[in-house]
Amino acid sequence: MLQGLCITCDKEPDMILPISGLKRSLTRSLRGMTASVAFAVTLMLTPATVQAENLSDALADAYRNSGLLEQNRALLRFADDEVAVQFAALRPIVNWATDFTRQYGTSRSNQTFGVIRGSAANELTVGLSMELLLWDAGRTELGVERAKESVLATREALRGVEQRVLLAAVQAYMSVRATSETVGLRENNLRVISEELRAANDRFEVGEVTRTDVALTEARLAAARAGLAQAQGDRAIAIEDFRAAVGRRPGSLTAPERRAMPAASPDAAKQVALRGHPDMRQAGHEITAAELALAAARKSGLPTVNLTGSLGATDQFGSSNFSRGGTIGVEASGPIYQGGRINALQRQAVGRVDAARGNLHATREQIAQGTGSAWAQVEVARAARAATEEQIRAAQVAFQGVREEATLGARTTLDVLNAEQELLDARANQITAASNEITAYYALLASMGLLTAEQLKLRVQIYDPAEYYNLVKSAPLARSAQGQQLDRVLKSLSKQ
């Protein structure tokens, strides 16, 4: 404490300093440290002028560099080719077969007059077989349609992954900005308290303060060093998170602009989410796919009619014997008894439909709840940011007042330290609130299904899921023009 300010307490004479001398000495010391504090506060309240990249740049790089997106695009192409697999069953199926047989042996009989004779013959058989589906009660066509619905569901799953990738990039971006600003704040705080400690030692040397004031400042300096170390560690972690989310190290990050709410009210936001959120659309396509699978399962007991044909030739080496021939016919087949397997498969299909419908209901409730919560988070974050601005203004006025009162002997060193700490804490709260506001806004966009590269108009080449599907949906042959174009597309994808 500033013991020289005690003019009424019961103290020894040598512990009491003249008020006029104390005022002059304290004023000189406080002015020295005040200049440093004022400079630090100015740095804290002045926005950075070096601006290199914005949030859109980071989101674009995250979209380009995401391995998770590449993985799910490959899974979508897998689903696209399932349509080709199902479609191919409607086309003629042609197979070939060849067989080379060598027959040899020895025999003895009455015809050989008891003489042992050997025999050998080589025979080559070549054949072609063909099968064309004529009728199966529409099961194959239902399989094609089910595969198409699965493609649409997988596309929505890809869009959901895209939203998560971009939201992770937003969170990493804002984390780097917040931790970097906090590091700057802590560094300024450390410089200010170091100056205060120097001033306190000077005043202690001339007897203006006690050892207690110096110890208080030393404790505050140690706390400032610990806070700086923690802030630097948080920044290092945030940089690694940014590298993982965006695919590179961060540069000088600018503050994102505040945007208007994407809907007029929470209910309007929920309506947008329920209409267009990828999870809702995916659940709808999964229901359709399950219903098509059920329709096919209910027809599994009906017969199948195929057109069949074959061509064959057999030649015997070393002789003039041969055979040529072929067959053509219509084959019908169907189950009679399979131990209850068909009924079990039908019940499984019914269960999948019920599960898909239940999933749609649960997804609807989850999306509505998530959108409402995200809306509230944005409002809370905006209110918190506005409150921290008021907190900073009030803390700055309080700090200036305490500093002036200390020069007049009405405040102690501890009062000055506490007022300065409250100002720094207010600034730290503002950094957190600003970061939370931007993150909450983009989380709201994600909850509404609007956090995509197309909706954000990012400067990237948007992945077109229909391009690959249009090439493979009709199961092109490898040597056809469409098949060669497909090969070029696959090669370009493998080079990305």
C-alpha positions in Angstrom: 0.0 0.0 0.0 1.0 3.7 -0.3 1.8 4.2 3.3 2.5 7.8 2.9 -1.2 8.4 2.3 -2.0 7.4 5.8 -2.4 10.8 7.6 -4.8 9.7 10.4 -3.8 6.2 11.1 -1.6 5.3 14.1 1.9 4.9 12.5 5.4 5.6 13.5 6.7 9.0 12.3 9.3 7.5 9.9 6.5 5.5 8.1 4.6 8.7 7.3 5.8 10.9 4.3 4.8 14.5 3.7 1.8 14.6 1.4 3.2 17.3 -0.8 6.4 15.4 -1.5 4.6 12.2 -2.0 2.3 13.9 -4.6 5.2 15.2 -6.6 7.1 11.9 -6.5 4.1 9.8 -7.2 3.0 12.0 -10.0 6.3 11.7 -11.7 6.3 7.9 -11.4 2.7 7.5 -12.4 3.2 9.7 -15.4 6.0 7.5 -16.6 4.0 4.3 -16.3 0.9 6.1 -17.6 2.5 6.9 -20.9 3.3 3.2 -21.3 -0.2 2.2 -20.3 -1.8 4.7 -22.6 0.4 3.5 -25.5 -0.6 -0.1 -24.8 -4.3 0.8 -24.6 -4.0 2.6 -27.9 -2.5 -0.4 -29.5 -5.2 -2.6 -28.1 -8.0 -0.4 -29.3 -6.6 0.3 -32.8 -7.5 -2.3 -35.4 -4.6 -3.8 -37.4 -3.8 -2.1 -40.7 -1.9 -5.0 -42.3 -4.6 -7.1 -44.0 -3.6 -9.9 -46.2 -6.4 -12.5 -46.4 -10.1 -12.7 -45.5 -12.4 -15.4 -44.4 -13.6 -16.1 -48.0 -10.0 -16.9 -49.0 -9.7 -19.4 -46.1 -13.0 -21.0 -47.0 -12.0 -21.3 -50.6 -8.8 -23.1 -49.7 -10.6 -25.4 -47.3 -13.0 -26.3 -50.1 -10.1 -27.0 -52.4 -7.8 -28.9 -50.0 -10.2 -31.0 -48.0 -9.4 -34.6 -48.0 -12.7 -35.4 -46.4 -14.5 -33.8 -49.3 -12.4 -35.9 -51.7 -13.3 -39.0 -49.8 -17.0 -38.4 -50.0 -16.9 -37.4 -53.6 -15.3 -40.8 -54.3 -18.2 -42.4 -52.3 -20.6 -40.5 -54.4 -19.0 -41.8 -57.6 -19.3 -45.3 -56.1 -23.0 -44.7 -55.7 -23.2 -43.4 -59.3 -21.8 -46.6 -60.6 -24.3 -48.7 -58.7 -26.9 -47.2 -61.1 -24.8 -48.5 -64.0 -24.6 -52.0 -62.3 -28.4 -52.2 -61.9 -29.0 -50.8 -65.4 -26.7 -53.4 -67.0 -29.0 -56.1 -65.9 -31.5 -54.9 -68.5 -29.1 -55.5 -71.3 -28.1 -58.8 -73.0 -25.5 -60.7 -71.1 -23.1 -62.5 -73.4 -20.4 -64.9 -72.1 -17.8 -67.1 -73.8 -16.3 -70.4 -72.7 -13.6 -72.6 -74.1 -12.4 -76.1 -73.1 -9.4 -78.1 -74.3 -9.6 -81.8 -73.3 -7.0 -84.5 -73.8 -8.3 -88.1 -73.4 -5.9 -90.9 -73.1 -5.8 -94.5 -71.8 -5.1 -98.2 -72.4 -7.4 -101.1 -72.9 -7.5 -104.8 -73.5 -10.5 -106.6 -74.8 -11.7 -109.4 -77.1 -11.8 -106.8 -79.9 -8.1 -106.3 -79.5 -7.5 -110.1 -79.2 -6.1 -109.6 -75.7 -3.5 -107.1 -76.8 -3.1 -104.0 -74.7 -3.5 -100.9 -76.8 -3.2 -97.2 -76.0 -5.5 -94.4 -77.1 -5.3 -90.6 -77.1 -7.5 -87.8 -78.4 -7.4 -84.0 -78.2 -10.7 -82.1 -78.2 -11.3 -78.3 -78.3 -14.7 -76.9 -77.5 -15.6 -73.2 -78.0 -19.0 -71.7 -77.1 -20.9 -68.5 -76.7 -24.0 -68.0 -74.5 -26.5 -65.2 -74.3 -29.2 -64.3 -71.9 -31.7 -61.4 -72.0 -34.2 -60.5 -69.3 -37.7 -60.4 -70.7 -39.8 -60.1 -67.6 -39.2 -60.1 -63.8 -42.3 -58.2 -62.6 -40.3 -54.9 -62.7 -37.8 -55.9 -60.0 -34.8 -54.8 -62.0 -36.3 -51.5 -63.0 -37.1 -50.9 -59.3 -33.5 -51.7 -58.5 -32.4 -49.0 -61.0 -34.7 -46.4 -59.4 -33.6 -47.4 -55.9 -30.0 -46.9 -57.0 -30.9 -43.4 -58.3 -32.5 -42.4 -55.0 -29.3 -43.6 -53.2 -27.3 -41.4 -55.5 -29.5 -38.4 -54.6 -29.1 -39.2 -50.9 -25.4 -39.5 -51.2 -25.2 -36.1 -52.9 -27.0 -34.6 -49.9 -24.6 -36.4 -47.6 -21.7 -34.8 -49.6 -23.4 -31.4 -49.1 -23.6 -32.0 -45.4 -19.9 -32.8 -45.3 -19.1 -29.6 -47.3 -21.0 -27.6 -44.6 -19.0 -29.3 -41.8 -15.7 -28.6 -43.6 -16.5 -24.9 -44.1 -17.8 -24.5 -40.6 -14.6 -26.0 -39.2 -12.6 -23.5 -41.4 -14.6 -20.6 -39.9 -14.0 -21.8 -36.4 -10.3 -22.2 -37.1 -10.1 -18.8 -38.7 -11.8 -17.0 -35.8 -9.7 -19.0 -33.3 -6.5 -17.9 -34.9 -7.7 -14.3 -35.0 -8.9 -14.4 -31.3 -5.7 -16.0 -30.0 -3.4 -13.7 -32.0 -5.2 -10.7 -30.6 -5.1 -12.1 -27.2 -1.3 -12.6 -27.5 -0.9 -9.0 -28.5 -3.0 -8.0 -25.6 -1.0 -10.1 -23.2 2.3 -8.7 -24.6 1.1 -5.1 -24.1 0.0 -6.1 -20.6 3.4 -7.5 -19.8 5.2 -4.4 -21.1 2.9 -2.1 -19.0 3.3 -4.1 -15.8 7.1 -4.3 -16.3 7.1 -0.5 -16.5 4.9 -0.3 -13.4 7.4 -2.6 -11.6 10.3 -0.4 -12.6 8.4 2.7 -11.3 7.4 0.9 -8.1 11.1 0.0 -7.4 12.0 3.7 -8.1 9.4 4.9 -5.6 10.5 2.2 -3.1 14.1 3.4 -3.3 13.0 7.0 -2.3 10.7 5.7 0.3 7.4 6.7 -1.4 6.0 3.2 -1.2 6.5 0.1 0.9 7.8 -3.3 -0.1 4.2 -4.5 -0.2 3.5 -2.3 -3.3 6.5 -3.7 -5.0 5.5 -7.3 -4.2 2.0 -6.7 -5.5 3.4 -5.5 -8.8 5.8 -8.4 -9.0 2.9 -10.8 -8.4 0.9 -9.1 -11.2 4.0 -9.3 -13.5 4.3 -13.1 -12.9 0.6 -13.5 -13.6 1.0 -11.5 -16.8 3.9 -13.8 -17.9 1.7 -16.8 -17.2 -1.2 -15.3 -19.2 1.1 -14.6 -22.1 2.5 -18.1 -22.1 -1.0 -19.5 -22.1 -2.1 -17.2 -24.9 0.9 -18.2 -27.0 0.1 -21.9 -26.5 -3.5 -21.3 -27.5 -2.4 -19.5 -30.6 0.0 -22.4 -31.5 -2.9 -24.8 -31.2 -5.2 -22.6 -33.2 -2.6 -22.4 -36.0 -2.4 -26.2 -36.2 -6.3 -26.4 -36.2 -6.2 -23.9 -39.1 -3.7 -25.9 -41.0 -5.8 -29.0 -40.6 -9.0 -27.2 -41.6 -7.7 -25.1 -44.5 -4.7 -27.0 -45.7 -2.1 -24.3 -45.1 -0.7 -22.0 -42.4 -2.6 -18.8 -41.8 -1.4 -15.4 -43.0 -2.5 -12.0 -41.7 -6.2 -12.6 -41.1 -8.7 -9.7 -41.4 -11.8 -9.3 -39.4 -14.9 -10.7 -41.2 -17.8 -8.3 -41.8 -20.9 -8.5 -39.7 -23.9 -9.6 -41.8 -27.6 -9.3 -41.4 -29.5 -12.3 -40.2 -30.3 -14.8 -43.0 -34.0 -14.9 -42.1 -36.6 -12.5 -40.6 -37.3 -14.6 -37.5 -36.4 -17.9 -35.9 -39.5 -19.6 -37.3 -38.6 -18.4 -40.8 -35.1 -19.8 -40.4 -36.6 -23.1 -39.3 -38.7 -23.2 -42.4 -35.7 -22.6 -44.7 -33.8 -25.4 -42.8 -36.6 -27.9 -43.0 -37.0 -27.3 -46.8 -33.4 -27.3 -47.8 -31.1 -28.8 -45.2 -29.0 -31.6 -46.7 -29.9 -33.9 -43.8 -33.6 -33.5 -44.4 -33.2 -34.0 -48.1 -31.0 -37.1 -47.6 -33.6 -38.6 -45.2 -36.3 -38.1 -47.8 -34.4 -39.8 -50.5 -33.5 -42.7 -48.1 -37.2 -43.2 -47.5 -37.9 -43.4 -51.2 -35.1 -45.8 -51.8 -36.4 -48.0 -48.9 -39.9 -48.0 -50.4 -38.6 -49.0 -53.8 -36.6 -51.9 -52.2 -39.8 -53.0 -50.4 -41.7 -53.0 -53.7 -39.0 -55.2 -55.3 -39.0 -57.5 -52.3 -42.8 -58.0 -52.6 -42.3 -59.2 -56.2 -39.5 -61.5 -55.4 -41.9 -64.6 -55.4 -42.9 -63.9 -59.0 -41.2 -65.8 -61.9 -38.5 -64.5 -64.1 -38.5 -65.0 -67.9 -35.3 -64.9 -69.9 -34.4 -65.3 -73.6 -31.5 -67.6 -73.8 -29.2 -68.7 -76.6 -25.9 -70.4 -77.3 -23.4 -71.3 -80.0 -20.8 -74.0 -79.8 -18.2 -75.9 -81.8 -16.1 -78.9 -81.0 -13.1 -80.1 -83.0 -11.1 -83.3 -82.5 -7.4 -83.0 -83.4 -6.0 -85.7 -85.5 -9.4 -86.6 -87.0 -12.1 -85.2 -89.2 -14.7 -85.4 -86.5 -16.4 -82.1 -85.4 -19.7 -80.7 -84.3 -21.4 -77.3 -84.7 -24.6 -76.2 -83.2 -26.6 -73.7 -81.2 -29.7 -73.2 -79.2 -32.3 -70.5 -78.6 -35.2 -70.6 -76.2 -37.3 -68.9 -73.6 -36.6 -69.8 -70.0 -39.0 -69.2 -67.1 -38.1 -69.8 -63.5 -39.4 -69.0 -60.1 -39.3 -70.1 -56.5 -41.5 -72.7 -55.0 -40.1 -73.1 -51.5 -37.1 -71.4 -49.9 -37.6 -72.1 -46.2 -39.3 -68.8 -45.5 -36.4 -66.7 -46.8 -38.6 -64.6 -49.2 -41.0 -63.6 -46.4 -38.1 -62.7 -44.1 -36.6 -60.5 -46.8 -39.9 -58.7 -47.2 -40.2 -58.1 -43.4 -36.7 -56.7 -43.4 -37.7 -54.3 -46.2 -40.7 -53.2 -44.2 -38.4 -52.6 -41.2 -36.1 -50.5 -43.3 -38.9 -48.3 -44.5 -40.2 -47.8 -41.0 -36.6 -47.0 -39.8 -36.2 -44.5 -42.6 -39.4 -42.7 -41.8 -38.5 -42.6 -38.1 -35.1 -41.1 -39.1 -36.9 -38.4 -41.1 -39.0 -37.5 -38.0 -35.9 -37.4 -35.7 -33.9 -35.4 -38.3 -36.8 -32.8 -38.6 -36.8 -32.3 -34.8 -33.1 -32.1 -34.6 -32.8 -29.5 -37.4 -35.6 -27.4 -36.0 -34.0 -27.5 -32.6 -30.5 -26.8 -34.0 -31.7 -23.9 -36.0 -33.5 -22.3 -33.1 -30.5 -22.8 -30.8 -28.2 -21.4 -33.5 -30.4 -18.3 -33.9 -30.3 -17.8 -30.1 -26.5 -18.2 -30.1 -26.2 -15.4 -32.6 -28.4 -13.1 -30.6 -26.5 -13.9 -27.4 -23.1 -13.3 -29.1 -24.3 -9.9 -30.5 -25.6 -8.8 -27.2 -22.3 -9.9 -25.5 -20.3 -8.0 -28.1 -22.3 -4.8 -27.5 -22.0 -5.3 -23.7 -18.2 -5.6 -24.0 -18.0 -2.4 -25.9 -19.8 -0.7 -23.1 -17.6 -2.5 -20.6 -14.4 -1.2 -22.4 -15.7 2.4 -22.4 -16.6 2.2 -18.7 -13.3 0.4 -17.8 -11.3 3.0 -19.7 -13.0 5.9 -17.9 -12.5 4.1 -14.6 -8.9 3.4 -15.2 -8.2 7.0 -16.1 -10.1 8.2 -13.0 -8.2 5.8 -10.7 -4.9 6.9 -12.2 -5.6 10.5 -11.6 -6.9 9.9 -8.1 -3.7 8.0 -7.4 -1.7 11.0 -8.3 -3.7 12.9 -5.7 -3.2 10.3 -3.1 -6.7 9.0 -3.0 -5.9 5.6 -4.6 -3.3 3.0 -4.0 -1.0 1.1 -6.3 -3.3 -1.9 -6.0 -6.2 0.2 -7.2 -4.3 1.3 -10.3 -3.3 -2.3 -11.0 -6.9 -3.6 -10.6 -8.3 -0.9 -12.8 -5.8 -1.6 -15.5 -6.5 -5.3 -15.2 -10.2 -4.7 -15.6 -9.6 -2.7 -18.8 -7.5 -5.5 -20.2 -10.1 -8.1 -19.2 -12.8 -6.1 -20.9 -10.7 -6.0 -24.1 -10.1 -9.8 -23.8 -13.9 -10.3 -23.4 -14.5 -8.2 -26.5 -12.1 -10.4 -28.5 -13.9 -13.5 -27.4 -17.4 -11.9 -28.0 -16.4 -10.8 -31.6 -15.1 -14.2 -32.4 -18.2 -15.9 -31.0 -20.5 -13.7 -33.0 -19.0 -14.6 -36.3 -18.7 -18.3 -35.5 -22.3 -18.3 -34.3 -23.5 -16.6 -37.5 -21.9 -19.2 -39.8 -23.2 -22.0 -37.5 -26.6 -20.6 -38.1 -26.1 -20.7 -41.9 -25.0 -24.4 -41.5 -28.1 -25.2 -39.4 -30.2 -23.7 -42.3 -28.3 -25.6 -45.0 -26.8 -22.5 -46.5 -23.1 -22.9 -45.6 -22.0 -24.2 -49.0 -19.4 -22.9 -51.5 -22.2 -22.1 -54.0 -24.3 -20.2 -51.4 -21.3 -18.2 -50.2 -20.2 -17.5 -53.7 -16.6 -18.6 -53.0 -14.0 -18.1 -55.8 -13.6 -21.9 -56.5 -14.6 -24.3 -59.1 -17.8 -25.9 -57.7 -17.8 -29.7 -57.9 -20.6 -30.8 -60.2 -21.9 -34.2 -58.9 -24.0 -34.7 -62.1 -21.1 -34.7 -64.5 -19.8 -38.1 -63.5 -23.3 -39.5 -63.0 -24.4 -38.5 -66.5 -21.4 -40.4 -68.0 -21.9 -43.6 -66.1 -25.7 -43.9 -65.6 -26.2 -45.8 -68.8 -23.3 -48.2 -68.2 -21.2 -47.2 -71.2 -18.8 -49.7 -72.8 -15.1 -49.1 -72.3 -14.4 -48.6 -76.0 -17.3 -46.3 -76.7 -16.9 -42.5 -77.1 -18.7 -42.0 -73.7 -16.5 -44.6 -72.1 -13.3 -42.9 -73.4 -14.6 -39.6 -72.0 -15.3 -41.3 -68.7 -11.6 -42.5 -68.7 -10.4 -38.9 -69.2 -12.6 -37.7 -66.3 -11.2 -40.4 -64.0 -7.7 -39.6 -64.9 -8.2 -35.9 -64.2 -9.8 -36.8 -60.8 -6.8 -38.9 -59.9 -4.4 -36.0 -60.6 -6.2 -33.6 -58.3 
